[in-house]
Structure formats: structure tokens, C-alpha cells
Amino acid sequence: MPDTSGKLRLGALVALVVGSMIGGGIFSLPQNMAASADVGAVLIGWAITAVGMLTLAFVFQTLANRKPDLDGGVYAYAKAGFGDYMGFSSAWGYWISAWLGNVGYFVLLFSTLGYFFPLFGEGNTPAAVIGASLLLWAVHFLVLRGIKEAAFINLVTTVAKVVPLLLFVLIALFAFKLDIFTADIWGMKNPDLGSVMNQVRNMMLVTVWVFIGIEGASIFSSRAEKRSDVGKATVIGFITVLLFLVLVNVLSLGIMTQPELAKLQNPSMAAVLEHVVGHWGAVLISVGLIISLLGALLSWVLLCAEIMFAAARDHTMPEFLRKENAKHVPVNALWLTNAMVQIFLVITLFSASTYLSLIYLATSMILVPYLWSAAYAVLLAVRSETYEAALAERKKDLLIGVIALLYAIWLLYAGGVKYLLLSALLYAPGAILFAKAKRELGKPIFTNVEKLIFTAVVIGALVAAYGLYDGFLTL
């Protein structure tokens, strides 16, 4: 009989997906969306996102079932389909996205605590950075006690943070007013929003940010008790979170107008509920957000360490990242991750880094791993690999893969040149670890095709560095 001790069951995997996706984003969603779009564009944007992200969820489900030997999700699919450097880049980009997102979470968490304790300000005061640092290392040592134990605590916090969201939705349903919702559907009274197409495009990075974590179960595929649970957890988690996100966003637009929502301070959901029921509503949402962020931080610390460990285990990352402790926690990957979070927390003291600027950058870093996963699903279907006796299934998966790939390409376009260049600046230094891993194996660093790709990344990084220096690019 296989030893399933320490393995993650379906409930824990669903909680990892939901816990990763429901972090701080949903609590700031009313303002974040209203800043870019009005009702009509919001509905179009959610329709595109629902289809695109659902196909991505199906892609992760299909790949988990058809390639059960590939552990590590987004990283492993890119490597299997497109070579070592693409695999490394997916792991590196995903890792940076995850810990950058954690820095954003810490800023938002202490900004929320600033509602009760003014010394924390907007989350980037000295008191906030000290508090965030203490919390960071508390989570670090909790994870060192074991993946399964940390996953159980994540399950508890996931349940706890869903309660205030349910209350918000129920209260908002009764407070919703159709005349407010339909007052200016296409945002024509606010010329700053631009055309409907521009509104849809500008809101897309926010929609991606609130769905990051959809691949959470696939990252932990090697630790799942049943391999089939990985795909189930991905789809169940996605549908649950999609319902919450759309309801929170759409119902808010029927309580306050788009200009009113756009001016709110985050977490804006607290201000919306306060508008309906008074001060206790803001307190309820703030407490819910604090619980939510604590759970999301735990999920993302787990994901950060796991992606680096998975890449090191098959020699795409250097050997030192393969070290585990007695509890099977990848200790060096965990230390490296949280050291980077700590450095960037200190940087927030001296820069204008806000929650939104951090999450936009974190989102742009994860677009490439998503793109390669969708492309790999298409590649399998085109080659008929694993589809030898399933022609109808192959056609269905090819269609889903193509839609997911087109969606991933659309996201790169929606993100714009700025974030593409800033991503290149963060991708380029990763080649140092890639080169170290290759030298440990005694292999050439790049193939000829990979040399061309790396050259393009370096050129993009140089342009971004000059742009930051000259001022035509800003973080």
C-alpha cells in the first residue's frame, strides 16, 4: 500500500486554491475596478475573464490528469513542452510573482490595521515594516513545522475568511439599487475612463490578480493523496472564487456610483458596507480582510518554496534549493523566498511602492508561466500525445487550450509594454541561477534558440533599466 502520511486530501487542495486566490484583492475590488471601468465594461471584462480563466482551470485539470508524472505545475509544463530555459523562466517568474504579491499583502494588511492603529499608516511606515517583518518570520517558522500542518491552518483561515464575504453579499443584495447600477452603464459621463475597449483592457490586470492561485493545487501535485483530486480542486476552487468576485464587484456598483467607488480608500469593500449599515460594517470587513490576508500569506509562502524546490529537484534550479528538513519542507527555498520579501519590505520605506503598483508587477510576472501552460496543452493535443484512443476528447481539449492560449496572449497585450519591460528586468538576472544549475550538470547553458530568447530578454531589461533611470518608466 502506498504511504499517504503527510499527503494532502481534496479539501486541503481546494483550500489551497481558494486560499491563494482570496487574499487581499477581493476586498479592494470595488475601488480597483471602478478606477478603470464602469458597469458595461466591467460586465464585458468579467465575461472575458470567466471564459479565459475557466479554460485555464481546465488546462491545469487536463495536464494534471494526462501528465501525472510532471510535478510542479506551471514550471513542469513549460519545461516539458519548450525546453529547460522556458521551464526555468516559468519557475523564476512564478516565484517572483508570488513573493512580490506577499510584499503587497503585507502592505495592505498593515494599511488595514492602520484603520485601528494610526501608527501603521498606509502600511509602509517604520512601525508597519517592523510589524510585517515579525509576522513574516512567524509564518516562516510555522511553515518549517511541516507542509501538512501549514495546509491545515490554511484550511481553517479559508473557512474563516469566507464568512464576512457571504455576509457582504447577502447585505449588498438587499441594498442593491437598479437606478444606481444603470445610471451611466458605459461610463460616458466620465471621459477619463476612455472608450469601452480601453476600460475593458485597463481592468484586466486586476481580474488576473484576483485569480492568481488558480494553479495552486497543481503546484502541490506531488503531495496530493489522489492525483485526480488536483484537477477537481482547481475547478471547484475557480468556480467558488468566480462567484464571490463577480457578486462583490457587480453588487457594489448598485450601491455606490462608479465615481464614488473610484475615490474610496482600500480596502474599499469596508467603505461600501459602511455606506449601507454604518461603522460596524467597516470593522467586520477589516477583520475579515486581516484573517484573509493571514491565510493568503501562508498559502503563498508555501507556493513560493514549493515551486523553487520542484525546479531544483530535477536540476533546473541549483542543487542548494533541493534541501529539505526532517518535516520535508524545502528549507533553503523558504529562506531565500522570505529573505527577498524582507528586503522589499524595507524598500517600501524608501519608495512610493503602493499595494496596486506591487500587484500589477506581480501579475505581469505570472503571465508568461500561464501562457506556456496553455501552449503546452495545445501542443499535446496537436501531437495527439496521450490521446491515442480518445479523438473526441482531443478535439475538445484542443479547443479549450487554444482559447486559454489566446486569453494569455490578450493578457500580455492588456498589461501593456510598461509591464512587459519591467518583467524583462526581473527575468534577466535569473539566468545566473540557470547557469549555475547547468554547470552543476556539466551541460552547455543555452541551446541556440534559447540564446535568442535570452538576448531578447536582456534587451528588454536594458530598455527597462534606462526607462527607470530616465523617468519614462515608473514602478
C-alpha positions as CSV (number, residue, x, y, z in Angstrom):
1,M,0.0,0.0,0.0
2,P,1.3,3.5,-0.8
3,D,2.2,5.6,2.2
4,T,-0.2,8.5,2.2
5,S,1.0,10.0,5.5
6,G,1.6,13.7,5.1
7,K,-0.4,13.8,1.8
8,L,-3.0,16.5,1.0
9,R,-6.6,15.5,0.5
10,L,-9.2,17.1,-1.7
11,G,-10.4,19.6,1.0
12,A,-6.9,20.8,1.7
13,L,-6.1,21.2,-2.1
14,V,-9.4,23.1,-2.6
15,A,-8.5,25.3,0.4
16,L,-5.0,26.0,-1.1
17,V,-6.6,27.1,-4.4
18,V,-9.3,29.2,-2.7
19,G,-6.9,30.5,0.0
20,S,-4.4,31.5,-2.7
21,M,-7.0,33.4,-4.8
22,I,-9.0,35.0,-2.0
23,G,-6.3,37.2,-0.5
24,G,-6.5,41.0,-0.4
25,G,-7.7,41.5,-4.0
26,I,-11.4,40.8,-3.4
27,F,-11.5,43.3,-0.5
28,S,-10.2,46.1,-2.7
29,L,-12.1,45.0,-5.8
30,P,-14.9,47.7,-5.8
31,Q,-12.4,50.6,-6.0
32,N,-9.8,48.8,-8.2
33,M,-12.4,48.1,-10.9
34,A,-14.2,51.4,-10.7
35,A,-10.9,53.2,-11.1
36,S,-10.7,51.8,-14.7
37,A,-14.2,50.9,-15.8
38,D,-18.0,51.5,-15.4
39,V,-20.8,48.9,-15.3
40,G,-20.8,47.8,-19.0
41,A,-17.1,47.4,-19.4
42,V,-17.0,45.6,-16.0
43,L,-19.6,43.0,-17.2
44,I,-17.7,42.5,-20.5
45,G,-14.4,42.2,-18.7
46,W,-15.8,39.6,-16.3
47,A,-17.3,37.6,-19.2
48,I,-13.9,37.5,-20.9
49,T,-12.1,36.7,-17.6
50,A,-14.6,33.9,-16.7
51,V,-14.2,32.2,-20.1
52,G,-10.4,32.7,-20.2
53,M,-9.8,31.6,-16.6
54,L,-12.2,28.7,-16.8
55,T,-10.3,27.4,-19.8
56,L,-7.0,27.9,-17.9
57,A,-8.6,25.9,-15.0
58,F,-9.5,23.1,-17.4
59,V,-6.0,23.3,-18.9
60,F,-4.5,22.7,-15.4
61,Q,-7.0,19.9,-14.8
62,T,-6.3,18.2,-18.1
63,L,-2.5,18.4,-17.7
64,A,-2.7,17.1,-14.2
65,N,-4.6,14.0,-15.4
66,R,-2.8,13.5,-18.7
67,K,0.7,14.1,-17.4
68,P,0.7,12.7,-13.9
69,D,4.5,12.3,-13.9
70,L,5.0,16.1,-14.1
71,D,5.2,17.6,-10.7
72,G,5.3,21.3,-10.0
73,G,2.6,22.5,-12.4
74,V,3.3,25.7,-14.4
75,Y,7.0,25.1,-14.2
76,A,7.0,21.5,-15.3
77,Y,4.6,22.0,-18.2
78,A,6.8,24.8,-19.7
79,K,9.9,22.7,-19.4
80,A,8.3,19.5,-20.9
81,G,7.0,21.4,-23.9
82,F,9.5,24.1,-24.6
83,G,12.9,23.2,-23.0
84,D,14.9,23.9,-19.9
85,Y,15.2,27.7,-20.2
86,M,11.4,28.2,-20.7
87,G,10.9,25.8,-17.7
88,F,13.3,27.8,-15.6
89,S,11.8,31.1,-16.7
90,S,8.3,29.9,-15.7
91,A,9.5,28.8,-12.2
92,W,11.5,32.0,-11.8
93,G,8.7,34.3,-12.9
94,Y,6.1,32.4,-10.8
95,W,8.4,32.6,-7.8
96,I,9.0,36.4,-8.2
97,S,5.3,37.0,-8.7
98,A,4.4,35.0,-5.6
99,W,6.8,36.8,-3.2
100,L,6.1,40.2,-4.7
101,G,2.5,39.5,-4.1
102,N,3.3,38.7,-0.5
103,V,5.0,42.1,-0.1
104,G,1.8,43.7,-1.5
105,Y,-0.2,41.6,1.0
106,F,1.9,42.9,3.9
107,V,1.4,46.5,2.8
108,L,-2.4,46.0,2.6
109,L,-2.6,44.1,5.9
110,F,-0.8,46.9,7.9
111,S,-2.7,49.6,5.9
112,T,-5.9,47.8,7.2
113,L,-4.6,47.7,10.7
114,G,-3.9,51.4,10.3
115,Y,-7.7,51.8,10.4
116,F,-7.5,50.7,14.1
117,F,-3.9,51.8,14.9
118,P,-2.9,55.0,13.1
119,L,0.9,54.4,13.6
120,F,0.7,51.8,10.8
121,G,-0.4,54.5,8.3
122,E,-0.7,53.2,4.7
123,G,1.2,50.0,5.5
124,N,4.7,51.4,4.7
125,T,5.6,53.3,7.9
126,P,8.5,52.1,10.1
127,A,6.1,50.6,12.6
128,A,4.3,48.7,9.8
129,V,7.5,47.4,8.3
130,I,8.6,46.1,11.8
131,G,5.2,44.5,12.4
132,A,5.2,42.9,8.9
133,S,8.8,41.6,9.4
134,L,7.8,40.0,12.7
135,L,4.8,38.4,11.1
136,L,6.8,37.3,8.1
137,W,9.2,35.3,10.2
138,A,6.4,33.9,12.4
139,V,4.8,32.4,9.2
140,H,8.3,31.2,8.1
141,F,8.8,29.2,11.3
142,L,5.3,27.9,11.1
143,V,5.8,26.5,7.6
144,L,9.1,24.9,8.8
145,R,7.0,22.7,11.1
146,G,5.6,20.9,8.1
147,I,3.6,21.4,4.8
148,K,0.6,19.4,6.0
149,E,0.3,21.3,9.3
150,A,0.5,24.6,7.5
151,A,-2.0,23.4,4.9
152,F,-4.4,22.5,7.8
153,I,-4.1,26.1,9.3
154,N,-4.7,27.4,5.7
155,L,-7.9,25.3,5.6
156,V,-9.2,26.9,8.9
157,T,-8.4,30.5,7.8
158,T,-10.0,29.9,4.4
159,V,-13.3,28.9,6.1
160,A,-13.0,31.9,8.4
161,K,-12.5,34.5,5.7
162,V,-15.4,33.3,3.6
163,V,-17.9,34.2,6.3
164,P,-17.6,38.0,6.0
165,L,-17.7,37.7,2.2
166,L,-21.0,35.8,2.5
167,L,-22.4,38.5,4.8
168,F,-21.3,41.3,2.5
169,V,-23.0,39.6,-0.5
170,L,-26.3,39.0,1.4
171,I,-26.5,42.6,2.7
172,A,-25.5,44.0,-0.7
173,L,-28.3,42.0,-2.4
174,F,-30.9,43.9,-0.2
175,A,-29.1,47.3,-0.6
176,F,-28.7,47.0,-4.4
177,K,-30.5,49.7,-6.4
178,L,-31.0,49.3,-10.1
179,D,-31.2,53.1,-10.8
180,I,-27.6,53.5,-9.4
181,F,-26.4,50.4,-11.4
182,T,-27.8,51.7,-14.7
183,A,-27.1,55.5,-14.2
184,D,-24.1,55.5,-16.6
185,I,-23.6,52.0,-17.9
186,W,-20.8,52.8,-20.4
187,G,-19.1,55.5,-18.4
188,M,-19.9,58.2,-21.0
189,K,-20.2,60.9,-18.2
190,N,-16.5,60.3,-17.2
191,P,-14.3,61.0,-20.2
192,D,-11.2,60.0,-18.2
193,L,-12.3,56.3,-18.5
194,G,-11.9,56.4,-22.3
195,S,-13.6,54.0,-24.7
196,V,-15.3,50.8,-23.6
197,M,-12.4,48.8,-25.2
198,N,-9.9,50.9,-23.1
199,Q,-12.0,50.3,-20.0
200,V,-12.0,46.6,-20.5
201,R,-8.3,46.5,-21.2
202,N,-7.4,48.6,-18.2
203,M,-9.3,46.4,-15.8
204,M,-7.8,43.1,-17.0
205,L,-4.7,43.1,-14.8
206,V,-6.9,43.4,-11.7
207,T,-9.0,40.5,-12.8
208,V,-5.9,38.3,-13.3
209,W,-4.5,39.4,-9.9
210,V,-7.6,38.2,-8.1
211,F,-7.4,34.8,-9.9
212,I,-3.7,34.2,-9.3
213,G,-3.6,30.9,-7.3
214,I,-5.8,29.0,-9.7
215,E,-2.8,26.7,-10.3
216,G,-2.2,26.2,-6.6
217,A,-3.3,22.6,-6.5
218,S,-1.1,21.7,-9.5
219,I,2.0,23.1,-7.8
220,F,1.4,20.6,-4.9
221,S,0.5,17.7,-7.2
222,S,3.4,15.5,-5.9
223,R,1.9,15.9,-2.3
224,A,-1.7,15.1,-3.3
225,E,-3.2,11.9,-1.8
226,K,-5.0,11.2,-5.1
227,R,-3.7,12.6,-8.3
228,S,-7.2,13.0,-9.7
229,D,-8.0,15.4,-6.8
230,V,-5.6,18.0,-8.3
231,G,-7.9,18.8,-11.3
232,K,-11.1,18.6,-9.2
233,A,-9.6,21.1,-6.7
234,T,-8.7,23.5,-9.4
235,V,-12.2,23.7,-11.0
236,I,-14.1,23.7,-7.6
237,G,-11.8,26.5,-6.3
238,F,-12.2,28.5,-9.5
239,I,-16.0,28.4,-9.6
240,T,-16.3,29.3,-5.9
241,V,-14.0,32.3,-6.2
242,L,-15.5,33.5,-9.5
243,L,-19.0,33.7,-7.9
244,F,-17.7,35.7,-5.0
245,L,-15.7,38.1,-7.2
246,V,-18.5,38.9,-9.6
247,L,-21.1,39.3,-6.9
248,V,-18.8,41.6,-4.8
249,N,-17.9,43.8,-7.8
250,V,-21.4,44.0,-9.5
251,L,-23.4,44.5,-6.3
252,S,-21.1,47.3,-5.2
253,L,-21.9,49.1,-8.5
254,G,-25.6,49.1,-7.5
255,I,-24.8,50.6,-4.0
256,M,-22.5,53.5,-5.0
257,T,-21.8,55.1,-8.4
258,Q,-18.6,54.4,-10.3
259,P,-17.0,57.9,-9.5
260,E,-17.8,57.4,-5.8
261,L,-16.3,53.9,-5.7
262,A,-13.2,55.1,-7.6
263,K,-12.4,57.6,-4.8
264,L,-12.6,55.1,-2.0
265,Q,-9.6,54.2,0.1
266,N,-8.7,50.4,0.2
267,P,-10.0,48.0,1.4
268,S,-12.9,49.6,-0.4
269,M,-15.3,46.8,0.4
270,A,-15.3,48.1,4.0
271,A,-16.4,51.6,2.9
272,V,-19.2,50.1,0.7
273,L,-20.6,48.1,3.6
274,E,-20.2,51.1,5.9
275,H,-22.2,53.1,3.4
276,V,-25.1,50.6,3.9
277,V,-25.0,49.6,7.6
278,G,-22.7,52.1,9.3
279,H,-19.4,51.8,11.2
280,W,-19.7,48.1,12.2
281,G,-19.7,47.1,8.6
282,A,-16.3,48.6,8.0
283,V,-15.0,46.9,11.2
284,L,-16.4,43.5,10.0
285,I,-14.8,43.7,6.6
286,S,-11.5,44.9,8.0
287,V,-11.3,42.0,10.4
288,G,-12.3,39.6,7.5
289,L,-9.5,41.1,5.4
290,I,-6.9,40.6,8.2
291,I,-7.9,36.9,8.5
292,S,-8.0,36.6,4.7
293,L,-4.5,38.1,4.3
294,L,-3.0,35.9,7.0
295,G,-4.3,32.8,5.2
296,A,-3.2,34.0,1.8
297,L,0.3,34.8,3.1
298,L,0.5,31.3,4.4
299,S,-0.7,29.8,1.0
300,W,1.8,31.9,-0.9
301,V,4.8,31.2,1.3
302,L,4.0,27.5,0.7
303,L,3.7,28.0,-3.0
304,C,6.9,30.1,-3.3
305,A,9.1,27.5,-1.6
306,E,7.4,24.6,-3.4
307,I,8.0,25.9,-7.0
308,M,11.7,26.5,-6.3
309,F,12.1,23.1,-4.7
310,A,10.3,21.3,-7.6
311,A,12.5,23.1,-10.1
312,A,15.7,22.2,-8.1
313,R,14.6,18.5,-7.8
314,D,15.1,17.9,-11.5
315,H,18.2,20.2,-11.8
316,T,16.6,23.2,-13.4
317,M,17.4,25.2,-10.3
318,P,20.7,24.9,-8.4
319,E,21.2,22.0,-6.1
320,F,21.2,24.0,-2.8
321,L,17.4,24.7,-3.3
322,R,16.7,20.9,-3.1
323,K,17.5,20.7,0.6
324,E,14.6,19.6,2.9
325,N,14.3,19.4,6.6
326,A,13.1,16.4,8.7
327,K,9.5,17.6,8.0
328,H,10.1,17.5,4.2
329,V,9.9,21.3,4.0
330,P,12.2,22.9,1.3
331,V,14.2,25.0,3.8
332,N,16.7,26.8,1.5
333,A,13.9,27.7,-0.9
334,L,11.9,29.0,2.0
335,W,14.8,31.1,3.4
336,L,15.6,32.6,0.0
337,T,11.9,33.5,-0.6
338,N,11.4,35.2,2.8
339,A,14.7,37.0,2.6
340,M,13.6,38.6,-0.7
341,V,10.2,39.6,1.0
342,Q,12.1,41.1,3.9
343,I,14.4,43.1,1.5
344,F,11.4,44.5,-0.4
345,L,9.5,45.3,2.8
346,V,12.4,47.6,3.8
347,I,12.4,49.1,0.3
348,T,8.8,50.1,0.8
349,L,10.1,52.5,3.4
350,F,12.1,54.4,0.9
351,S,9.9,54.2,-2.2
352,A,6.4,55.1,-3.2
353,S,5.5,51.4,-3.6
354,T,1.8,51.0,-3.1
355,Y,-0.4,47.9,-3.0
356,L,-1.6,48.5,-6.5
357,S,1.8,49.0,-8.1
358,L,3.1,45.9,-6.4
359,I,0.2,43.7,-7.5
360,Y,0.4,44.9,-11.1
361,L,4.1,44.0,-11.3
362,A,3.4,40.6,-9.6
363,T,0.6,39.9,-12.1
364,S,2.7,40.7,-15.1
365,M,5.4,38.2,-13.9
366,I,2.9,35.4,-13.8
367,L,1.5,35.9,-17.4
368,V,4.4,34.1,-19.0
369,P,4.0,30.9,-16.9
370,Y,0.3,30.9,-17.7
371,L,1.0,31.3,-21.4
372,W,3.4,28.4,-21.5
373,S,1.0,26.1,-19.7
374,A,-1.8,26.8,-22.2
375,A,0.7,26.4,-25.1
376,Y,1.8,23.0,-23.7
377,A,-1.9,21.8,-23.6
378,V,-2.3,22.8,-27.2
379,L,1.0,21.1,-28.1
380,L,-0.2,17.8,-26.6
381,A,-3.5,17.9,-28.5
382,V,-1.8,18.8,-31.8
383,R,0.7,16.0,-31.4
384,S,-2.1,13.6,-30.2
385,E,0.2,12.8,-27.3
386,T,-1.7,10.8,-24.6
387,Y,-4.8,11.0,-26.9
388,E,-4.1,7.8,-29.0
389,A,-7.6,6.3,-28.3
390,A,-9.6,9.5,-27.5
391,L,-10.2,11.5,-30.7
392,A,-13.3,13.4,-29.4
393,E,-11.5,14.3,-26.2
394,R,-8.5,15.5,-28.1
395,K,-10.7,18.0,-30.2
396,K,-12.4,19.3,-27.0
397,D,-9.0,19.8,-25.2
398,L,-7.5,21.4,-28.3
399,L,-10.4,24.0,-28.4
400,I,-10.0,24.7,-24.7
401,G,-6.2,25.0,-25.0
402,V,-6.5,27.4,-27.9
403,I,-9.0,29.7,-26.1
404,A,-6.7,29.6,-23.0
405,L,-3.7,30.5,-25.1
406,L,-5.5,33.4,-26.9
407,Y,-6.6,34.6,-23.5
408,A,-3.0,34.5,-22.2
409,I,-1.8,36.5,-25.2
410,W,-4.6,39.0,-24.7
411,L,-3.4,39.5,-21.1
412,L,0.1,40.3,-22.3
413,Y,-1.4,42.9,-24.6
414,A,-3.7,44.3,-21.8
415,G,-0.8,44.5,-19.4
416,G,1.0,46.9,-21.9
417,V,4.6,47.5,-22.9
418,K,5.5,49.0,-19.5
419,Y,4.9,45.8,-17.5
420,L,6.4,43.7,-20.3
421,L,9.7,45.7,-20.0
422,L,9.6,45.7,-16.2
423,S,9.1,41.9,-16.3
424,A,12.1,41.5,-18.5
425,L,14.2,43.4,-15.9
426,L,13.2,40.9,-13.3
427,Y,13.5,37.8,-15.6
428,A,17.1,38.6,-16.8
429,P,19.0,38.1,-13.5
430,G,17.5,34.7,-13.2
431,A,19.9,33.4,-15.8
432,I,22.6,33.4,-13.1
433,L,20.8,30.6,-11.2
434,F,20.0,28.8,-14.5
435,A,23.7,28.9,-15.5
436,K,24.7,27.5,-12.1
437,A,22.3,24.6,-12.4
438,K,23.6,23.8,-15.9
439,R,27.2,23.9,-14.7
440,E,26.4,21.5,-11.9
441,L,25.3,19.1,-14.6
442,G,28.3,19.8,-16.8
443,K,26.0,20.9,-19.7
444,P,26.0,23.9,-22.0
445,I,23.9,26.8,-20.6
446,F,21.7,27.6,-23.6
447,T,20.6,26.0,-26.9
448,N,20.8,28.2,-30.0
449,V,17.1,29.0,-29.7
450,E,17.4,29.8,-26.0
451,K,20.3,32.2,-26.8
452,L,18.0,34.2,-29.0
453,I,15.3,34.3,-26.3
454,F,17.7,35.3,-23.6
455,T,19.1,38.1,-25.9
456,A,15.6,39.5,-26.3
457,V,15.0,39.4,-22.5
458,V,18.3,41.2,-21.9
459,I,17.5,43.9,-24.5
460,G,14.1,44.4,-22.8
461,A,15.8,44.6,-19.4
462,L,18.2,47.2,-20.6
463,V,15.4,49.3,-22.0
464,A,13.5,49.0,-18.7
465,A,16.6,49.9,-16.7
466,Y,17.2,53.0,-18.8
467,G,13.4,53.9,-18.6
468,L,13.5,53.8,-14.8
469,Y,16.7,55.9,-14.8
470,D,15.3,58.4,-17.4
471,G,11.9,58.5,-15.8
472,F,9.7,57.4,-18.8
473,L,9.1,54.1,-16.8
474,T,7.9,54.1,-13.2
475,L,7.1,51.3,-10.7
